[in-house]
Amino acid sequence: MKTILSLSFGALLLGASLAWAAGPAADPIIGTWKLNVAKSKFISGPVLKNQTRTYSQSGDSISLVSKSVGSDGKETTTQTTYRLDGKDYPVTGAPNWDTLSAKQVDSNTTEFTFKKGGKVVGKGSRTVSKDGKTMTSRQSSTDAKAEKSEAELVFDKQ
């Protein structure tokens, strides 16, 4: 009996060790995503010609580098590293916000709050399809001139 308990306890420790070594589960967003302009909806505000988002993960932190080309041909690069804990994290390169906070809704959906100078200027969400091939990002925000922007962006996994 003592041997069976020892083996059971050893198997439990091995399983726990493997789970610990693996770290947090990879978010399905991890990878490179390209904007599908034809499937996207620009309801109000600026229109994008192109956008590529690259997400990477280190522990429980997610990093994003987003390269965009607007309808005017102007290129911008936005970068941030955040956690899904509802706390504010700095964003560089975004014209309308300087921090974001993120909360995970379920394994494929995350909600965001965008702030500029500590004031909420927008909300958003992103959902990765169950097959992991499509990501839909919805966001609405207000810029410094009080002009509203709303879009539903559809991305294809690369």
trRosetta pair geometry for C-beta under 8 A, 3 or more apart (Angstrom, degrees):
i j d omega theta_ij theta_ji phi_ij phi_ji
1 4 5.7 -52 -151 33 34 111
1 5 6.5 32 152 -15 66 105
2 5 5.8 -55 -150 39 32 111
2 6 6.3 34 152 -21 65 107
3 6 5.6 -54 -146 37 31 113
3 7 6.3 30 155 -17 65 106
4 7 5.8 -54 -147 38 30 109
4 8 6.2 31 153 -19 64 107
5 8 5.6 -54 -144 38 30 112
5 9 6.1 29 157 -18 65 108
6 9 5.8 -55 -145 39 28 109
6 10 6.2 31 154 -20 63 108
7 10 5.6 -54 -145 37 30 114
7 11 6.3 32 155 -20 64 104
8 11 5.8 -53 -148 35 30 110
8 12 6.4 31 151 -20 63 106
9 12 5.5 -53 -149 35 33 115
9 13 6.4 33 152 -18 65 104
10 13 5.7 -53 -147 37 31 111
10 14 6.3 33 153 -20 65 105
11 14 5.6 -52 -147 36 32 113
11 15 6.4 33 154 -18 64 105
12 15 5.8 -55 -149 37 29 111
12 16 6.3 27 154 -16 64 108
13 16 5.7 -56 -144 40 31 110
13 17 6.1 34 155 -22 66 107
14 17 5.7 -54 -146 35 29 113
14 18 6.4 28 156 -17 63 105
15 18 5.9 -55 -148 36 29 109
15 19 6.4 28 154 -17 64 106
16 19 5.7 -55 -147 38 32 111
16 20 6.2 32 154 -19 66 107
17 20 5.7 -54 -145 38 30 111
17 21 6.1 30 155 -20 65 108
18 21 5.7 -53 -142 37 30 111
18 22 6.4 33 156 -24 63 105
19 22 5.8 -55 -151 31 30 113
20 23 7.7 35 170 -69 36 40
22 25 7.9 20 132 -85 114 53
23 59 6.2 -112 -164 -120 130 50
24 57 7.9 -115 83 168 108 130
24 59 6.6 71 16 177 115 45
24 60 5.0 87 -9 -85 159 79
26 30 5.3 -66 180 13 105 147
26 57 5.9 168 -135 48 75 153
27 30 5.5 121 70 -30 77 92
27 55 7.3 -81 86 146 119 137
27 57 6.0 153 20 -75 98 141
27 62 6.0 -13 23 -92 151 131
28 107 7.1 73 -10 148 118 85
28 108 5.7 -16 42 -113 141 76
28 128 4.3 -164 108 88 119 158
28 132 5.4 -124 -165 -114 114 94
29 33 7.9 -50 -164 -32 73 134
29 55 4.8 -14 131 80 95 171
29 62 7.1 38 79 -153 126 142
29 110 7.5 -36 -38 4 144 132
29 126 6.9 61 -103 118 129 133
29 128 5.7 -145 -75 -52 65 131
29 135 6.7 79 -121 -111 80 142
30 55 5.2 -119 -112 106 39 103
30 56 6.4 67 -143 -121 92 30
30 57 5.2 -61 -94 -9 126 112
30 62 7.6 -123 -81 -131 83 101
31 54 7.5 -94 137 -143 29 61
31 55 6.4 8 39 56 39 90
31 157 5.8 28 109 -151 141 100
31 158 6.9 -177 156 53 103 75
32 52 6.5 -3 -171 -177 98 100
32 53 7.2 164 -153 88 51 48
32 54 4.8 -15 -102 -103 80 82
32 55 7.9 -175 -78 23 34 65
32 157 7.5 108 79 -162 53 57
32 158 4.3 -38 94 48 102 123
33 52 7.0 161 83 -157 50 53
33 53 4.7 -9 59 60 102 95
33 54 7.7 -175 22 -77 68 37
33 55 7.5 28 -2 -1 108 102
33 135 5.4 -36 -131 33 149 133
33 155 3.8 39 169 158 115 137
33 156 6.8 154 -156 71 70 32
33 157 5.9 -41 -100 -98 75 48
33 158 6.6 -161 -91 -5 21 91
34 51 7.6 153 -157 88 46 54
34 52 5.3 -16 -104 -106 70 82
34 155 6.2 147 69 -157 28 84
34 156 5.5 -25 62 59 86 86
34 158 5.5 82 -15 -59 105 111
35 40 6.4 -9 -174 -41 98 145
35 48 6.2 -60 169 111 171 133
35 50 6.1 163 52 -159 122 37
35 51 4.0 73 -30 50 133 86
35 52 7.2 -104 -3 -65 84 43
35 153 6.0 -57 -128 -169 101 109
35 154 7.5 98 -157 76 59 50
35 155 5.6 -48 -92 -99 41 79
36 39 4.4 17 113 30 117 111
36 40 6.3 154 86 -29 63 91
36 154 4.8 -48 58 101 108 97
36 155 6.4 167 0 -113 85 21
36 156 5.2 84 -51 -23 113 101
37 40 5.6 -59 -142 30 32 116
37 48 7.0 -141 -106 94 99 83
37 49 7.0 -16 -93 -164 146 32
37 50 7.4 -53 -54 -81 121 47
39 154 3.9 -60 107 63 114 149
40 48 7.6 -28 111 56 161 106
40 151 6.9 9 176 -179 106 103
40 152 6.4 -178 -157 96 63 62
40 153 4.8 3 -128 -127 120 50
40 154 5.0 -150 -73 22 69 81
41 151 6.6 171 92 -156 60 59
41 152 4.4 21 48 49 101 100
42 45 7.0 -120 -175 71 94 73
42 46 7.5 -90 -158 108 130 35
42 47 4.5 76 160 -105 179 81
42 48 7.3 174 -82 15 129 72
42 151 5.0 -13 -115 -111 57 102
43 150 4.1 -37 67 94 122 102
43 151 6.1 -161 15 -85 82 41
43 152 7.3 65 -28 -3 107 86
44 148 5.6 32 104 102 138 89
44 149 5.9 -145 101 -125 79 34
44 150 5.0 46 39 31 90 89
45 141 7.9 60 -89 62 165 82
45 143 7.9 138 -127 -22 116 116
45 147 6.8 133 -101 137 85 102
45 148 6.6 -106 -53 118 108 47
45 149 2.6 56 -75 -119 165 85
45 150 6.5 134 9 15 116 45
45 151 6.9 -90 65 -40 115 101
46 70 5.6 -41 178 -141 127 115
46 71 6.6 -160 -169 12 80 104
46 149 6.5 -11 20 -127 74 129
47 70 7.3 107 79 -164 51 70
47 71 4.4 51 73 -47 96 126
48 51 5.2 -10 173 -32 150 110
48 68 5.7 -78 -133 -160 119 107
48 69 6.8 103 -167 73 78 53
48 70 6.1 -68 -111 -110 55 47
48 71 7.2 -110 -96 -42 10 73
48 153 7.5 22 35 -111 139 121
49 69 4.6 -53 63 103 107 102
49 70 6.6 62 3 131 92 12
49 71 5.9 138 -46 -92 92 44
49 73 7.4 21 3 -89 151 46
50 68 6.8 161 92 -155 62 47
50 69 4.2 26 49 38 100 110
51 66 6.4 -2 -170 -174 104 95
51 67 6.9 165 -150 86 54 49
51 68 4.4 -6 -103 -105 92 81
51 69 7.4 -152 -66 24 56 62
51 153 7.2 -23 56 -159 143 142
51 155 7.8 -78 92 -96 101 108
52 66 7.3 172 86 -150 45 51
52 67 5.1 -3 55 56 91 97
52 158 8.0 12 -144 -27 104 145
53 64 6.2 -20 -166 -160 99 100
53 65 7.4 158 -154 82 50 46
53 66 4.7 -10 -104 -104 81 85
53 67 8.0 -172 -76 24 39 61
53 155 6.6 -42 31 -123 115 159
54 64 7.2 149 78 -152 49 50
54 65 4.9 -8 57 58 100 94
54 66 7.8 -170 23 -75 62 43
55 62 6.0 -11 -166 -174 103 104
55 63 7.0 153 -154 80 50 51
55 64 5.4 -15 -99 -97 74 77
56 62 7.4 158 80 -157 39 56
56 63 4.9 -12 59 57 89 102
57 61 7.0 156 -153 85 58 50
57 62 5.3 -25 -99 -102 80 68
57 63 7.5 -171 -79 17 30 75
58 61 5.3 -15 66 65 81 101
58 63 7.2 30 6 -13 101 111
60 83 5.5 43 127 -133 96 107
60 84 7.4 -104 175 27 97 87
61 81 5.4 21 174 175 116 103
61 82 7.0 156 -152 80 73 20
61 83 5.6 -57 -99 -74 61 83
62 81 7.0 174 86 -152 38 59
62 82 6.0 -25 62 65 87 71
62 83 7.3 137 14 -98 81 35
62 84 7.5 52 2 -39 123 89
62 102 7.9 -51 49 69 127 163
63 79 7.6 -5 -174 -167 90 87
63 80 7.2 -176 -147 97 54 44
63 81 4.4 -21 -97 -100 80 88
64 78 7.5 -8 116 109 103 90
64 79 6.8 175 91 -144 63 45
64 80 5.4 4 52 56 99 82
64 81 7.6 177 17 -82 65 42
64 82 7.8 -9 5 16 108 100
65 77 6.7 -11 -171 -170 87 100
65 78 7.6 159 -156 83 40 51
65 79 5.2 -3 -106 -103 70 89
66 77 7.0 156 81 -156 52 49
66 78 4.4 -9 59 58 105 98
66 79 7.5 -169 23 -72 71 43
66 93 7.9 177 65 101 88 132
67 75 7.0 -7 -173 -168 87 100
67 76 7.6 173 -150 88 45 46
67 77 5.2 -13 -101 -103 73 81
68 75 6.9 160 86 -151 51 52
68 76 5.1 -9 59 58 99 89
68 77 7.7 177 20 -81 71 35
68 78 7.3 24 -1 0 113 104
69 73 6.5 -18 -174 -147 99 34
69 74 7.3 160 -152 78 55 35
69 75 5.4 -24 -97 -95 75 72
70 73 6.9 -42 73 23 72 19
70 74 4.9 0 38 55 114 87
70 75 8.0 -153 9 -74 77 26
70 76 7.3 47 -27 -1 103 108
76 93 5.8 143 174 175 94 101
76 95 7.4 -73 -129 -31 157 100
77 93 5.1 -83 94 -144 54 157
78 91 6.4 -1 -172 -180 101 102
78 92 6.9 169 -151 88 52 51
78 93 4.0 -158 -99 93 50 113
78 94 4.8 55 -124 -61 124 80
79 91 7.3 164 82 -157 42 57
79 92 5.1 -7 56 57 90 97
79 93 5.9 79 10 14 72 128
80 89 5.9 106 -175 116 108 111
80 90 6.7 -167 -125 99 87 50
80 91 4.4 -29 -77 -105 121 73
80 92 7.2 167 -69 18 67 65
80 100 6.2 25 -166 32 167 118
81 89 6.5 -120 86 176 51 137
82 89 4.0 -170 -102 39 85 156
82 100 6.2 -59 -80 86 153 100
82 101 7.5 175 -156 -129 131 30
82 102 5.3 98 134 11 136 124
83 87 6.9 23 62 45 102 105
83 89 7.2 137 16 -56 67 138
83 102 7.2 -173 98 62 32 106
84 102 5.1 -68 -112 113 58 102
84 103 6.1 99 -176 -133 77 25
84 104 4.3 31 179 -31 141 99
84 110 6.3 -101 -117 -127 112 116
85 102 7.7 48 28 74 43 73
85 103 7.6 -37 131 -98 3 68
86 101 5.4 32 -169 171 36 120
86 102 7.3 -110 -73 75 34 32
86 103 5.0 30 -74 -74 85 104
87 101 5.9 -169 88 -125 17 104
88 99 4.2 18 -172 166 106 138
88 100 7.2 147 -144 75 62 18
88 101 5.1 -55 -82 -64 51 99
88 115 6.4 -38 -123 35 124 138
89 99 6.2 148 69 -156 31 83
89 100 6.1 -30 58 64 85 69
89 101 7.0 132 7 -91 78 51
89 102 7.9 -25 18 4 121 98
90 98 6.6 -30 -145 161 71 76
90 99 5.8 -49 -99 -99 37 77
91 94 4.9 -1 134 13 125 126
91 97 6.0 37 58 107 142 89
91 98 5.8 -172 56 -168 86 27
91 99 6.0 174 4 -99 93 19
91 100 5.5 65 -47 -9 127 98
91 114 7.9 -26 9 -137 156 90
94 97 5.2 -21 115 58 134 72
94 98 7.1 -167 67 -82 103 37
94 114 7.8 -117 143 -151 154 124
95 143 7.2 -1 119 -130 103 113
96 114 7.1 39 110 147 96 139
96 116 6.4 -90 163 -61 50 134
96 121 6.0 -154 159 127 95 141
96 122 6.9 59 126 -18 124 136
96 141 5.3 104 131 138 146 140
96 142 7.6 167 -166 90 126 32
96 143 4.8 -87 -110 -106 112 75
96 144 7.4 -148 -123 -23 70 75
96 149 7.5 -131 -55 27 169 137
97 100 6.6 77 129 -66 137 82
97 114 3.9 -88 -87 177 166 104
97 115 5.8 98 -152 63 105 27
97 116 4.9 -111 -116 -61 51 83
97 121 5.5 -165 -84 59 97 123
97 122 6.4 -99 -54 32 135 115
97 141 6.9 -100 -37 -143 115 144
98 115 6.9 -58 56 99 70 71
98 116 5.6 94 5 -124 89 57
98 117 7.0 73 29 -40 129 47
99 114 7.5 153 85 -157 52 48
99 115 4.7 -14 64 61 98 103
99 116 8.0 179 25 -79 75 29
99 118 7.9 36 28 -82 135 40
100 112 5.4 -16 -171 -165 115 111
100 113 6.8 154 -157 77 62 48
100 114 5.3 -24 -102 -101 85 63
100 115 7.3 175 -86 18 35 77
101 112 6.9 150 76 -154 47 58
101 113 4.8 -4 53 52 97 99
101 115 7.6 39 -7 -7 96 113
102 110 5.4 4 -170 175 108 118
102 111 7.1 155 -151 81 58 44
102 112 5.2 -20 -97 -98 76 76
103 110 6.9 161 80 -159 36 71
103 111 5.3 -15 61 60 89 94
104 107 7.8 29 179 -93 120 25
104 109 7.4 119 -165 89 59 56
104 110 5.4 -41 -104 -103 56 81
105 109 4.1 -39 60 101 117 108
105 110 6.5 -170 5 -96 86 22
105 111 5.7 82 -47 -19 110 100
105 125 7.4 9 -12 -141 140 118
106 109 5.1 42 43 35 84 99
108 127 5.6 52 132 -161 95 72
108 128 4.6 -122 -158 59 92 81
108 129 7.4 -142 -170 42 142 3
108 130 6.9 -71 -70 -83 162 51
109 125 6.3 2 -169 -177 96 111
109 126 7.2 175 -143 88 53 45
109 127 4.5 -9 -98 -102 87 87
109 128 7.8 -149 -66 21 48 65
110 125 6.7 170 88 -152 46 65
110 126 5.6 -2 55 54 91 88
111 123 7.3 -14 -175 -173 95 94
111 124 7.3 160 -159 91 53 46
111 125 4.8 -26 -104 -98 65 91
112 123 6.8 151 86 -164 64 47
112 124 4.3 -10 59 64 111 92
112 125 6.7 -174 15 -79 80 37
112 126 7.6 38 -14 -5 116 93
112 139 7.5 -21 68 -106 120 106
113 120 6.0 -52 -177 -126 107 105
113 122 7.5 156 -163 91 45 54
113 123 5.9 -19 -107 -107 61 71
114 120 7.2 99 76 -155 51 61
114 121 5.5 -65 107 68 96 83
114 122 3.9 1 51 64 121 99
114 123 7.1 -142 15 -66 85 24
114 124 6.8 50 -25 -1 110 109
114 139 7.7 54 -16 -159 135 119
114 141 5.8 -26 69 -105 143 123
115 118 5.9 -6 170 -144 129 11
115 119 6.0 150 -156 69 86 30
115 120 5.6 -50 -96 -91 82 41
115 121 6.3 125 -130 9 28 87
116 119 6.0 -30 67 61 68 87
116 121 4.8 25 6 -18 105 143
116 144 7.5 -117 136 -74 162 84
120 123 7.7 18 -177 -57 113 82
121 141 5.3 41 133 -161 85 94
121 142 5.4 -123 -165 58 80 77
121 143 7.6 71 -179 -92 129 24
122 139 6.2 35 169 -180 124 96
122 140 5.9 -169 -146 98 89 47
122 141 2.8 -28 -83 -98 134 88
122 142 6.7 -177 -66 13 83 59
122 149 8.0 -23 -105 64 132 95
123 139 7.0 -171 97 -143 43 63
123 140 6.1 4 55 55 78 85
123 141 7.7 173 20 -76 42 68
124 137 6.6 8 -180 -178 117 86
124 138 6.1 176 -152 93 68 53
124 139 3.4 -11 -102 -101 112 91
124 140 7.3 171 -78 19 70 50
124 141 7.8 -20 -49 -48 104 99
125 137 7.3 -176 92 -147 45 50
125 138 5.3 5 52 53 86 95
125 139 7.7 -180 21 -72 47 65
126 135 5.9 9 -177 179 103 105
126 136 6.9 171 -150 87 56 45
126 137 4.4 -12 -101 -101 92 79
126 138 7.7 -178 -79 20 45 61
127 135 6.9 168 84 -153 40 60
127 136 5.2 -8 56 56 91 92
128 132 6.1 15 163 -121 116 51
128 134 7.4 150 -157 87 52 46
128 135 5.0 -26 -99 -99 68 86
129 132 6.6 -111 77 -24 78 15
129 133 6.0 -36 63 50 128 68
129 134 4.2 48 -11 57 130 90
129 135 7.3 -119 -5 -71 78 39
129 136 7.8 81 -51 -9 84 95
131 134 7.5 46 65 14 96 85
132 157 6.4 11 144 -30 73 162
133 156 6.8 -13 164 -151 78 70
133 157 5.1 -116 -145 24 42 115
134 154 6.5 -19 -167 -168 106 93
134 155 6.9 146 -160 78 54 54
134 156 6.3 -28 -103 -103 67 54
134 157 7.2 -100 -59 -13 27 89
135 154 7.5 153 82 -158 49 46
135 155 4.4 -14 61 60 97 108
135 157 7.1 99 -15 -60 100 82
136 152 6.6 -6 -172 -177 100 90
136 153 7.2 156 -157 82 49 51
136 154 5.5 -16 -104 -103 76 70
136 155 7.6 -168 -76 21 30 75
137 151 7.9 16 103 106 87 96
137 152 7.5 162 83 -158 48 44
137 153 4.4 -13 61 61 99 102
137 154 8.0 -167 24 -73 71 26
137 155 6.9 40 -5 -10 107 113
138 151 7.4 -169 -142 96 47 51
138 152 5.0 -9 -102 -109 82 77
138 153 7.7 -173 -76 23 35 68
139 149 7.8 4 112 111 93 94
139 150 7.3 -163 99 -138 49 48
139 151 6.1 0 57 56 81 83
139 153 7.7 -2 15 5 99 108
140 148 6.8 -3 -172 -172 95 99
140 149 6.8 172 -150 89 50 54
140 150 4.3 0 -107 -104 92 87
140 151 7.9 163 -80 19 56 53
141 148 7.4 164 89 -150 36 57
141 149 5.3 -10 60 58 81 100
142 146 5.9 -8 -178 -143 115 42
142 147 6.9 153 -154 72 66 32
142 148 5.4 -33 -97 -95 77 63
142 149 7.5 172 -89 16 28 77
143 146 7.3 -74 71 -5 62 13
143 147 5.1 -8 41 56 107 87
143 149 6.7 62 -31 -14 99 116
